[in-house]
Amino acid sequence: MLGSLIAGITYRGKEGEAYSPFNHFISELGETGISGSAWAFNIGLMISGVSLILGSLSLGLILPGVMAKLGMAAGIISSVGLFFVGVFPMNKIKPHTTAAMAYFRGGLSMVIFFTLAIALQPEGALGLPRAYSFAGLPAILSFGGFLFMIQRAVKKSDDNMLSTKDVKRPNIWPIAILEWSIYVTIVLWFVIQSIGFC
């Protein structure tokens, strides 16, 4: 979050515009040569990737059942993707897209599996109250909505799905807003799960 804030405040785009979550992808904060503080964002992503591995391992080991272990595996895949989004910023678009899609697809799977694991816990082995499963729904909708819109964009164009090259940027860009909703909902989801263990 700190890396995003630093990069967002100092950001000036290709046309000298300030950063806006309403019409910029998150990864544009890490685009070297464009984003003045890309280093802060990219280092933040790498730290977050390592932290997400630890969070996924913790949830997977604390919660009972197969769904929790599947969530842990998906979380690790998503974490590695997130780490490499920081290693390969948007100016390296092909490896960046591979890493980003691993994060998005793995993240959706992670939240689905952990949500089911929390909801389906056996009565005598509750790692978290079952009501905490509802916290996963906003993140599932955000990930799912974003991936759906990305797939639609791919069908309409041969260009890289996450590239902003030659894009006429609207004032309000739904796909960028959906990507930011992933950011907000996944952070809230982890905070809520952490509170549940306190």
N, C-alpha and C positions, 0 to 999 in steps of 0.2 A: 504493500500500500504506500509506503514511504517512497519507493522508487517511482511509482506511478505519479505521485504528487509532485516530486521534484521534476520529472520529465514533462509533466503536463503544464506546470507553471512556466517553464522556460521554452516550451515548444513553439516553433514557427514553421509552418508548412511550406510546400513548394511555391505557393503564391503569397507567402508572408502571413498566412492566416494563423490565428491562435487555435489551440487545440479545443475541440468540442466533442464530448461523448455522444452528441446527437448526430454527428456525421463523419467521425473518424473511427477507424478500427483501433482497438487497444494496442495492437502490435506496432502501429505507427509511432508510438512513443519510443520504441526501441530502434527505429530505422536510422542507422548510422549515415551521416552525411546530410540528414534532414533534421532529425530531432537533436537539439543542442545538448541534451543530457541523456542521450540514449544509453550511455554506460550505466546510469543509475537504475533505469528500468530493466535493462538486461541482467544486471547483477541481482536485482530484486527477484526476477523470474527464476534464476538459478537457485537462489536461497529458498524461494517458495517451493520449487520442485523437490528439493531435499526435505523440506518441512512436511510436504504433502505425503511423501513416502512414510515418514514417521507417524503422521496422523492416520494413514490407511492401515499401517501395521497395527497400531494401537486398537483401532476399531475392530479390525479383523480378528485380533486375538482376544479381545474382551467379550465381543458378542458371540453367542453360541450359534452353531449350525453351518450348513454348507453355503447358504447365501452370504453369510459374513465373510467366508473364505474367498468366494467369488468376488465380492466387493473389494476385498483386500488386494487380490490379483489385478483387478481392473484399476484400482487406485494407484498401484505401482506403475502400471503401463501409462496411465494419465500423468503421473508425476514425472516420469522419464521424458514424456512428450513436452511437458511444461518446462523442464530444465533445458531441453534443446531448443525451445523457442527463444530462450535467452542467448544460447550459443550461436544460433543462426537467425539473425534479425531479418526484417522484411527485404532488405537489399540483397539477401541470398534466398530468393523467393521459393525455389524448389525444395531445398531441405527445410526451410521455414514452414512451408505448407504441410509437408510430411509430419513434422513435429507437432504443429498446431492441430492437425486432424487427429493425431494420436491422443492429444490432450482432450479434445472435444468428445471424441467417441468413447475414449476410456473414461472420461469424467461422467458422461451420461450413464454408462454401464455401472460405474462405481456407485453413483447415488441411487440408481434403481435397486441394485443388489443390497446395499446397506439399508435402504428404506424397507425393503421386504424382510431383511434380517431382523430389524427392530420390531416390525409389525408382527412377525411370526414367531417371536421368542416363546419357548415353553414356559408355562406358568411358574415353575420352580427355579428358573435360571434367568431371571431378568437382568441383563446388563445395563439396560436403560428402560425407563417407562415407555410403554408402547406408543403413547401419544406423541413421542418425539419423531415417530415415523412421518407425521404430517409435515415436518420441517423440510423434508426432501422434495415435496411436490413443486414448490416454486422453481427449484434448481432443475428438476426434471423437465418442466415446461420450457424453461429458458434454453437448456441444452437442445432439447428436441426441436423447438421452434427455430433455433439458429441453424441446426443441421439440415432441417427441411428447406429453409430458404437458400442455404448454400447449394443444395442439390438442384433446386430449381434454377439457380444462377448458372450452374455448370451445364445444364441442358440447353440453355439459351446462348451460350458463348463457348468458344474454344480457349478463351484466356484462362490463366490460373485463377482459381476460385477466390483467392485471398489477395490478389494483386489490385493495387489502386492506380496502376499505370494507365494513363489516358482516360481515367474515370471522371465524368462530369459529376462533381460532388453536390448532391442536393443539400438544402438547409437541414432537412430532416431525412435521415437515411435509416429505415427500419432495421436493416440487417446489422448496422453498427450499434444501434440501441439494444438489439437483442443480445449482441456479444457482450455489451456492458452489463446487461441483466444477468448473464452467466457469472460475471465477476462478482456482482453484488450478492447474488443468491448463494453462490458456493462459499463465500466468506461467512455469510450469516449462518449457513448450514453447519459449518465447522464450529463456529462460535456456540451455537445452540447445543450441538453434541458435547462440546467441552463443558458447558454449564451443567449438562445432565450428569456428568461424572463427578462434579464437585460435591 
